[in-house]
Amino acid sequence: MAQAQLKQPVIGRRRILPIFLCGILLLAASCLQLKSGSPAMSWQELGDVLFMSRGEELHRVVVWEIRMPRLLLGMLTGAMLGTAGMLMQGAMNNKLAGPELLGVSAGASLAVAAITVMHLPVALPLQPFFALLGGLLGGVCVLLTAKGSRGTSSLLLIGMSVSAILNGLLLVLIALGTGNDVNLLYTYLLGSLANRSWEHVQRLLPWAFAALPSALMFMRTLNLLQFGDEAAAGLGVSIQRSRLGLLLLCTALVASTVAQCGPIGYISLIAPHLAHAITGTREAAVVLPVSALCGGVLLAAADTAGRLLLYPLEIPVGIWTTLLGGTFCLLYLAKRKGRGSGGGL
């Protein structure tokens, strides 16, 4: 009892301090996002627009109608992708598992691309449901193909193969499209937060309000899956049912963001790793919210970099996250190879 009482404050600090640090980083990225760009404005002018309801009309329009919805959409998308990555890695008990490697992102992108190229009469609010269906089909194909395989490493290899097939079908759709369709689809597939409005934020909010709290229901399952399938099953976890539930929730998180912003890769892979490094624990109740915060910080910072580094040219945020994620994967694999790990991923 005494030891438990001594450990309790340490757990409390682990929960509060990382959230505080991530909050500070998110605030800094938000301020830079709102202030930077054209037209240029000082910190005083930005403060007047945000808190005093005054300032030049141009500044108010740029901040509240262009930069603010883009910022909020980026933070919300990043939080959802960070949560999805945490759920996927926990479900597969593999640190390199992610929607990009299990057919979910490719399936969702293929569904939205089909709507664009084939001019299907699907209203914008309904597109996330079609993206959800495409993501589920991609994920289910991976799970069915991998049924009976040993280890999650085999599952990831199968997932990469299915993703490659879906991306090939996506190229077929691009070849079938007209010039205008291809240009629109190309911009979408890069993953971007440009030209997004409050309408996009409103479309994404219901999915976030439904899916993010639902992730908390799987905290005990995620903790038990860390001990392996046999141990988790011995403790009362239904492995297949739990993985299907986690896949469905992860797909809902990813598909809704793909429908609004296009496929933004690798946020879901990096954010959980940062959360683990910050908190120093694998307790789901601690890592899950921090992973969401890390996802928001990463996407907001990447979007700001894409908008400002080569200004006036703008690089879509999906390119920056892919470069960052690819570098991260190489460093991670090199680190594991240096440690002499010869097992699974």
C-alpha positions in Angstrom: 0.0 0.0 0.0 2.8 2.4 0.9 4.6 1.7 -2.4 1.4 2.3 -4.3 0.9 5.7 -2.6 4.5 6.6 -3.4 4.1 5.7 -7.1 0.9 7.6 -7.6 2.4 11.2 -7.7 4.9 10.0 -10.3 2.1 8.8 -12.6 0.3 12.1 -12.1 3.4 14.0 -13.2 3.8 11.8 -16.2 0.2 12.7 -17.2 0.4 16.4 -16.6 3.9 17.5 -17.7 3.8 16.0 -21.2 0.4 17.5 -21.9 1.6 20.9 -20.7 4.7 20.8 -22.9 2.7 19.7 -25.9 0.2 22.4 -25.2 3.0 25.0 -25.2 4.4 23.7 -28.5 0.9 23.7 -30.0 0.4 27.3 -28.9 3.7 28.4 -30.4 2.9 26.7 -33.7 -0.6 28.2 -33.7 0.7 31.7 -33.2 3.2 31.4 -36.0 0.6 30.0 -38.3 -1.8 32.8 -37.7 0.8 35.6 -37.9 3.0 34.5 -40.8 2.3 35.0 -44.5 0.8 37.7 -46.6 -0.3 40.2 -45.6 2.3 40.5 -42.9 1.2 41.7 -39.4 2.9 42.4 -36.1 2.2 40.6 -32.9 0.2 43.6 -31.7 -1.9 43.6 -34.8 -2.6 39.9 -34.4 -3.5 40.4 -30.8 -6.0 43.2 -31.8 -7.6 40.9 -34.3 -7.9 37.9 -32.0 -8.8 39.5 -28.7 -9.9 43.1 -29.3 -12.1 42.6 -32.3 -10.4 45.4 -34.1 -7.7 46.0 -36.6 -7.7 46.3 -40.4 -10.5 44.6 -42.2 -8.0 42.7 -44.4 -6.3 41.3 -41.3 -9.5 40.2 -39.8 -10.6 38.4 -42.9 -7.3 36.7 -43.4 -7.0 35.5 -39.8 -10.6 34.5 -39.2 -11.7 33.2 -42.6 -8.5 31.8 -44.0 -5.8 31.0 -41.4 -8.0 30.1 -38.4 -10.0 27.4 -40.1 -6.9 26.0 -41.7 -5.2 25.9 -38.3 -8.1 24.2 -36.5 -8.5 21.7 -39.3 -4.8 20.9 -39.1 -4.8 20.4 -35.3 -8.0 18.3 -35.4 -6.7 16.2 -38.3 -3.4 15.7 -36.6 -5.0 14.7 -33.3 -7.2 12.2 -35.1 -4.3 10.7 -37.0 -2.2 10.5 -33.9 -4.9 8.7 -32.1 -5.4 6.3 -35.1 -1.7 5.5 -35.1 -1.7 4.7 -31.4 -4.7 2.4 -31.8 -3.2 0.7 -34.8 0.2 0.1 -33.2 -1.5 -1.1 -30.0 -3.8 -3.5 -31.9 -1.0 -5.0 -33.9 1.5 -4.7 -31.0 4.0 -3.4 -33.6 5.7 0.0 -33.5 5.7 0.3 -37.3 2.0 -0.4 -37.8 0.0 2.4 -39.3 -2.9 3.2 -41.6 -0.5 3.8 -44.5 0.9 0.2 -44.1 -2.3 -1.7 -43.6 -4.4 -0.6 -46.6 -6.6 1.8 -44.7 -5.3 5.1 -46.1 -5.0 3.7 -49.7 -8.5 2.3 -49.6 -10.0 5.6 -48.3 -8.1 7.5 -51.0 -9.2 5.2 -53.7 -12.9 5.6 -52.7 -12.7 9.4 -52.8 -10.8 9.4 -56.1 -13.4 7.2 -57.6 -16.1 9.8 -56.7 -14.0 12.5 -58.3 -13.1 10.7 -61.6 -16.3 8.9 -62.2 -18.4 12.0 -61.2 -20.5 10.0 -58.8 -23.5 12.0 -57.4 -22.2 11.9 -53.8 -22.8 15.0 -51.6 -19.7 16.4 -49.8 -21.1 15.5 -46.3 -21.5 11.9 -47.4 -18.0 11.5 -48.8 -16.4 10.5 -45.5 -18.8 7.5 -45.4 -17.5 6.3 -48.8 -14.0 6.9 -47.6 -14.8 4.8 -44.5 -16.1 2.0 -46.7 -13.0 2.1 -48.9 -10.7 2.1 -45.8 -12.6 -0.8 -44.3 -12.4 -2.8 -47.5 -8.6 -2.2 -47.6 -8.1 -3.2 -44.0 -10.4 -6.2 -44.2 -8.5 -7.4 -47.3 -5.3 -7.3 -45.3 -6.8 -9.1 -42.3 -8.4 -11.8 -44.5 -5.2 -12.3 -46.5 -3.1 -12.5 -43.4 -5.4 -14.9 -41.6 -3.4 -17.8 -40.4 0.0 -16.0 -40.8 2.4 -15.9 -37.9 3.3 -12.7 -36.3 2.4 -9.1 -37.0 5.5 -8.7 -39.2 3.8 -10.9 -41.8 0.6 -8.8 -41.5 2.6 -5.6 -42.2 4.2 -7.1 -45.3 0.8 -8.2 -46.6 -0.6 -4.8 -45.8 2.1 -3.1 -47.8 1.3 -5.4 -50.7 -2.4 -4.6 -50.5 -1.6 -0.9 -50.3 0.5 -1.2 -53.4 -2.3 -2.8 -55.3 -4.8 -0.2 -54.2 -2.4 2.6 -55.2 -2.0 0.8 -58.6 -5.8 1.0 -59.0 -5.6 4.7 -58.1 -3.2 5.2 -60.9 -5.6 3.5 -63.3 -8.3 6.0 -62.2 -6.0 8.9 -62.8 -5.3 7.5 -66.3 -9.0 7.4 -67.0 -9.7 10.9 -65.8 -9.9 14.1 -67.8 -7.5 16.9 -67.5 -9.5 18.8 -64.9 -10.2 15.7 -62.9 -6.5 14.7 -62.9 -5.4 18.2 -61.7 -8.0 18.2 -59.0 -7.2 14.6 -58.0 -3.4 15.3 -58.0 -3.8 18.2 -55.6 -6.0 16.1 -53.4 -3.7 13.1 -53.3 -0.8 15.2 -52.2 -2.6 15.9 -48.9 -3.1 19.6 -48.2 -4.8 22.1 -45.9 -4.8 24.9 -48.4 -8.1 26.5 -49.4 -9.9 24.9 -46.5 -12.8 26.8 -44.8 -15.0 26.6 -41.7 -17.2 24.2 -43.7 -14.4 21.6 -43.8 -14.0 22.0 -40.0 -17.7 21.5 -39.5 -17.7 18.3 -41.5 -14.9 16.8 -39.5 -16.1 17.8 -36.1 -18.9 15.2 -35.7 -16.4 12.4 -36.6 -13.9 13.7 -34.1 -16.6 14.0 -31.3 -17.7 10.4 -32.0 -14.4 8.6 -32.6 -12.0 10.3 -30.2 -13.9 9.5 -27.0 -14.6 6.0 -28.3 -10.8 5.4 -28.3 -10.9 5.7 -24.5 -13.0 2.5 -24.4 -10.1 0.5 -25.6 -7.5 1.5 -23.1 -7.6 -1.7 -21.1 -7.5 -3.8 -24.3 -4.5 -1.8 -25.6 -2.6 -2.3 -22.3 -3.3 -6.1 -22.3 -2.3 -6.6 -26.0 1.2 -5.3 -25.2 1.8 -8.7 -23.4 1.1 -10.7 -26.6 -1.9 -12.4 -27.9 -1.7 -15.5 -25.7 -1.4 -13.5 -22.5 -4.1 -11.1 -23.5 -6.5 -13.9 -24.4 -5.7 -15.5 -21.0 -6.7 -12.3 -19.3 -10.1 -12.3 -21.1 -9.5 -10.3 -24.3 -11.1 -11.5 -27.5 -8.2 -11.0 -29.8 -10.0 -11.0 -33.2 -13.0 -9.0 -32.0 -10.8 -6.4 -30.3 -8.6 -6.0 -33.4 -11.7 -5.7 -35.6 -13.1 -3.0 -33.3 -9.8 -1.1 -33.2 -9.5 -1.4 -37.0 -13.0 0.0 -37.5 -12.3 2.9 -35.1 -8.9 3.6 -36.7 -10.5 3.5 -40.2 -13.2 6.0 -39.1 -10.6 8.4 -37.8 -8.4 8.1 -40.9 -11.2 8.0 -43.5 -12.9 11.2 -42.3 -9.6 13.1 -42.5 -8.8 11.7 -45.9 -12.2 12.9 -47.2 -11.5 16.5 -46.0 -7.7 16.9 -46.4 -6.5 14.0 -48.6 -4.1 11.4 -47.5 -1.6 12.9 -45.0 1.0 10.3 -44.3 3.1 9.2 -41.4 1.6 11.5 -38.7 -0.1 8.4 -37.3 3.3 6.6 -37.3 5.4 9.3 -35.6 3.0 10.7 -33.1 2.7 7.5 -30.9 6.5 7.2 -30.8 6.9 10.8 -29.7 4.2 10.2 -27.0 6.1 7.1 -25.7 9.3 9.1 -25.6 7.8 12.0 -23.8 5.9 10.1 -21.2 8.3 7.2 -20.7 5.5 4.7 -20.4 3.2 2.5 -22.5 0.1 3.1 -20.3 -2.7 3.8 -22.8 -4.4 6.3 -20.5 -1.3 8.4 -20.6 0.0 7.8 -24.2 -3.3 8.1 -26.0 -4.1 11.9 -25.3 -0.4 12.8 -25.6 -0.3 11.0 -29.0 -3.3 13.1 -30.1 -1.5 16.3 -29.0 1.7 15.3 -30.7 -0.2 14.7 -33.9 -1.8 18.1 -33.7 1.6 19.7 -33.1 3.3 17.8 -35.9 0.7 18.6 -38.5 0.4 22.3 -37.5 4.2 22.7 -37.6 4.5 20.8 -41.0 1.7 23.0 -42.5 3.4 26.2 -41.3 6.7 25.0 -42.8 5.1 24.0 -46.1 3.5 27.5 -46.3 6.5 29.6 -45.4 9.8 27.9 -46.2 9.6 28.4 -49.9 7.2 31.4 -49.8 5.4 32.5 -52.0 5.4 28.9 -53.3 3.5 26.5 -51.0 4.4 22.9 -50.6 1.4 20.6 -49.6 1.7 19.4 -46.0 1.5 15.8 -47.2 4.8 16.1 -48.9 6.5 17.3 -45.7 5.0 14.6 -43.5 6.0 11.9 -46.0 9.6 13.2 -46.1 9.6 13.4 -42.3 8.0 10.0 -41.9 10.3 8.3 -44.4 13.4 9.7 -42.6 12.0 8.6 -39.3 11.4 5.0 -40.6 15.0 4.8 -41.9 16.4 6.1 -38.6 14.2 3.8 -36.6 15.1 0.7 -38.6 18.8 1.6 -38.6 18.7 2.0 -34.8 17.1 -1.4 -34.4 19.6 -3.0 -36.7 22.4 -1.4 -34.7 21.0 -3.0 -31.6 21.1 -6.3 -33.4 17.4 -7.0 -33.2 16.7 -9.9 -35.5 13.1 -10.5 -34.7 10.0 -8.8 -35.9 9.5 -5.1 -36.4 
